[in-house]
Amino acid sequence: MDIKWSKRIEDLPPYLFAEIDAKKNALLKKGVDVIDLGVGDPDIPTPSNIIDALKDAADDPENHRYPSYQGMLPFRQAAADWYKERFGVELDPENEVVALIGSKEGIANTPLAFINPGDVGLFTDPGYPVYPTSISFAGGVPVSVPLYKENDFLPDLKAIPESTLSKSKLLFLNYPNNPTTAVADKAFFEDVVEFAVSNNILICHDAAYTEIAYDGYVPPSFLEVDGAKECSIEFHSLSKTFNMTGWRIGFAVGNKKAIGGLGKIKTNIDSGAFQAVQHAGIEALKNHTLGLDDRRKLFQERRDIFCKGLDAIGLAYTKPKATFYVWFSVPEGMSSKEFSSKLLEEAGIVVTPGNGFGDAGEGYARVSTTFSTERIIQAVERLKEVKF
Ligand SMILES: *Cc1c(COP(=O)(O)O)cnc(C)c1O
């Protein structure tokens, strides 16, 4: 028997962090105290009111059976209520909201609903690697739209050739953006609506970081803009807002036909999120402001510590208004990979090389502030000792 992987797996791009991971593990084996600022996964626990809601719901046998595919109506209602309160956007919980097993699940399944083999799926670069992978898993052709610092890391949609647009079915966008930390205003979203409608391209907006913002900045939802519901679907995650990455709960909202398409795929692939976790999600959304300012304050404090460190060694960055990352330029004459290897070898610090998020990320690196303040202070001290 000769088991062969499918072409879709064989064709996956090489795992760019494999080398860094191997180096990190070798150093750990030697007893080096490695500070890993790579992954965006909050170090602080989920708020206790949410944990208590899960505990109660787990005791109830009602929740032990198969959940409904599209999510419990009370969960979808809580998502709709939160959208109304937070963004002023009206949603029909019956057919404009679907529960997700984490937003990654919804993002990965979306191209299956809208891409036929050979169709183009657009995605911004640098970006979340799931966008291009999910487009190719659906038989589509992923085409990147680069994000440049000169354009404040917003895509130049007018630069996409007509020959590409005519084959494109969807565009993945993500603001506040991971990894660049860029934000988008409503004027930009208005341009995107016009672009979507005139080219018949579904906008798939990944809104994972709308609640992680600083200095009074309030990120908008794509759906706040007129006409957005005609042309878009927006993904939301409870992971980043409520320190719930391990719980696997999120939701998608937006155009009824688009939500229905995603729902159809999900009906045939999964059987919904554990109802007890949905009950915990309801608790999170109903009391969404509980502790949120304190969490923001903590990430902001860490952001400022790291940015001061970058100032001290003279590396360029734009101070993030949102997300729990800092995106900065590597020293002149160095590649992202050379920079991150040097930091690991000479200072025992793991940062993510920017090109790991796509070709347009070359020349940058990303750190996450989801690690203890003490470790971030230590990392900055070590960083100052490295000679570039
Ligand atoms: C973390 C993250 C997600 C996924 O979040 P889950 O809801 O935990 O699956 C999606 N998009 C971006 C850009 C992220 O950084």
The ligand as an SDF file (V2000), in Angstrom:
LIG
                    3D

 15 15  0  0  0  0  0  0  0  0999 V2000
   -6.5900   34.8760   15.5460 C   0  0  0  0  0  0  0  0  0  0  0  0
   -7.1020   35.2050   14.1970 C   0  0  0  0  0  0  0  0  0  0  0  0
   -8.2030   34.5390   13.6420 C   0  0  0  0  0  0  0  0  0  0  0  0
   -8.7970   33.2740   14.2050 C   0  0  0  0  0  0  0  0  0  0  0  0
   -9.4170   33.3310   15.3650 O   0  0  0  0  0  0  0  0  0  0  0  0
  -10.2780   32.1190   15.8940 P   0  0  0  0  0  0  0  0  0  0  0  0
  -11.6320   32.6790   16.0790 O   0  0  0  0  0  0  0  0  0  0  0  0
   -9.6090   31.7110   17.1520 O   0  0  0  0  0  0  0  0  0  0  0  0
  -10.2810   30.9980   14.8920 O   0  0  0  0  0  0  0  0  0  0  0  0
   -8.6910   34.9680   12.4310 C   0  0  0  0  0  0  0  0  0  0  0  0
   -8.1090   35.9650   11.7640 N   0  0  0  0  0  0  0  0  0  0  0  0
   -7.0410   36.6070   12.2400 C   0  0  0  0  0  0  0  0  0  0  0  0
   -6.4540   37.7040   11.4330 C   0  0  0  0  0  0  0  0  0  0  0  0
   -6.4880   36.2480   13.4610 C   0  0  0  0  0  0  0  0  0  0  0  0
   -5.3950   36.8620   13.8910 O   0  0  0  0  0  0  0  0  0  0  0  0
  1  2  1  0
  2  3  1  0
  2 14  2  0
  3  4  1  0
  3 10  2  0
  4  5  1  0
  5  6  1  0
  6  7  2  0
  6  8  1  0
  6  9  1  0
 10 11  1  0
 11 12  2  0
 12 13  1  0
 12 14  1  0
 14 15  1  0
M  END
$$$$
